[in-house]
Amino acid sequence: AGAIPPLVALLTSGTAEAKVKAAGALGNLASGSSETRTAMVAAGAIPPLVALLTSGTAEAKVNAAGALGNLAYGSSENKTAIAAAGAIPPLVALLTSGTAEAKVMAVGALGNLAFGSSDNKTAIAAAGAIPPLVALLTSGTAEAK
């Protein structure tokens, strides 16, 4: 858990490459225990990850979407916090404007945010996710489908 605060700090103060690496590391950590995810949220990871969805490099967007998707997994509190931080519109935007890998990560993150949350399902639909999701089903990569 000692690595989490410095990684979160790099999301805002690091170089572009440091932000990519920090978001990737946090995404990997978030795939672990719920205690780790809780520590990441407590360290303030959500807002800078959401910011990277719009301001980061293509690779940073991929890693930020992956990290947010992992943070959302299994936690209604994290799902609410991620949505409240404004993650849904930029994740939906990645469905059409992102790289192939970003689209896959955005689909995963939106799926985790939607699972078990009627509020997030409504917000995702209202943000315009349904047409690009349908398009990915017919023309996306195998992984995106």
C-alpha positions in Angstrom: 0.0 0.0 0.0 3.0 2.3 0.4 3.4 2.6 -3.3 -0.1 3.9 -3.9 0.3 7.6 -2.8 3.4 8.2 -4.9 1.8 6.6 -7.9 -1.3 8.7 -7.5 0.9 11.8 -7.2 2.5 10.9 -10.5 -0.9 10.9 -12.2 -0.9 14.7 -11.9 2.7 15.8 -11.5 4.6 13.3 -13.6 5.8 13.5 -17.1 3.5 12.1 -19.8 5.4 8.8 -19.7 5.3 8.7 -15.9 1.5 9.2 -16.0 1.2 6.3 -18.4 3.3 4.0 -16.2 1.6 5.2 -13.0 -1.9 4.6 -14.4 -0.8 1.1 -15.6 0.7 0.3 -12.2 -2.4 1.4 -10.4 -4.6 -0.6 -12.8 -2.5 -3.7 -12.0 -2.8 -3.1 -8.3 -6.5 -2.5 -8.6 -7.0 -5.9 -10.0 -5.9 -7.4 -6.7 -7.7 -7.2 -3.4 -10.6 -5.0 -2.4 -8.4 -3.5 0.4 -6.0 -2.3 -2.3 -8.8 -0.7 -4.3 -10.0 1.0 -1.1 -6.5 2.3 -0.4 -6.3 3.7 -4.0 -9.6 5.5 -3.6 -8.6 6.9 -0.2 -5.3 8.1 -1.8 -7.4 10.1 -4.3 -6.8 8.0 -7.4 -10.1 8.5 -9.1 -10.1 12.2 -10.1 -6.7 12.1 -11.8 -7.5 8.8 -13.6 -10.7 10.4 -14.9 -8.7 13.5 -16.0 -6.3 11.2 -18.0 -9.3 9.9 -20.0 -9.5 13.3 -21.7 -6.1 14.9 -21.3 -3.7 11.9 -21.4 -1.8 10.4 -24.2 -3.5 7.5 -26.1 -1.7 5.0 -23.9 -2.5 6.9 -20.7 -6.2 6.8 -21.7 -6.0 3.0 -22.1 -4.3 2.6 -18.7 -6.7 5.0 -17.0 -9.8 3.2 -18.4 -8.3 -0.1 -17.3 -7.6 1.2 -13.8 -11.0 2.7 -13.4 -12.6 -0.5 -14.6 -10.7 -2.5 -12.0 -11.5 0.0 -9.3 -15.2 -0.3 -10.1 -15.2 -4.1 -9.9 -17.2 -5.4 -7.0 -17.6 -2.1 -5.2 -20.8 -0.1 -5.3 -19.1 2.7 -3.4 -16.3 2.9 -6.0 -18.8 2.7 -8.9 -20.7 5.7 -7.4 -17.4 7.6 -6.8 -16.2 7.0 -10.3 -19.4 8.1 -11.9 -19.6 11.2 -9.6 -16.1 12.1 -10.8 -17.3 12.3 -14.3 -15.8 9.2 -15.8 -18.8 8.0 -17.8 -18.8 10.7 -20.6 -15.1 10.3 -21.5 -15.3 6.5 -21.3 -18.2 6.7 -23.8 -16.2 9.0 -26.0 -13.4 6.4 -26.1 -15.9 4.0 -27.6 -15.7 6.0 -30.8 -12.5 8.0 -30.7 -10.2 5.7 -28.8 -7.6 3.3 -30.1 -8.7 -0.3 -30.5 -7.2 -1.1 -27.1 -8.8 2.0 -25.5 -12.2 0.8 -26.8 -11.7 -2.6 -25.2 -10.8 -1.0 -21.9 -13.7 1.5 -22.1 -16.1 -1.4 -22.7 -14.8 -3.2 -19.7 -14.9 -0.1 -17.5 -18.4 0.7 -18.5 -19.5 -2.9 -18.0 -18.1 -2.9 -14.5 -19.7 0.5 -13.7 -23.1 -0.7 -15.0 -23.1 -4.1 -13.3 -25.5 -3.9 -10.3 -26.0 -0.1 -10.6 -29.2 1.1 -12.2 -28.1 4.7 -11.8 -24.9 4.1 -13.7 -26.8 2.1 -16.4 -29.1 5.1 -16.9 -26.1 7.5 -17.0 -24.2 5.3 -19.5 -27.3 5.2 -21.8 -27.8 9.0 -21.4 -24.2 9.6 -22.3 -24.9 8.0 -25.7 -23.1 4.6 -25.2 -25.6 2.4 -26.8 -25.0 3.2 -30.5 -21.2 2.9 -30.3 -21.5 -0.3 -28.2 -23.8 -1.8 -30.9 -21.3 -0.7 -33.5 -18.5 -2.4 -31.7 -20.5 -5.6 -31.6 -20.7 -5.6 -35.4 -17.4 -4.1 -36.4 -15.1 -4.0 -33.4 -12.1 -6.2 -32.8 -12.7 -9.7 -31.4 -11.7 -8.5 -28.0 -14.0 -5.5 -28.1 -16.9 -7.8 -29.1 
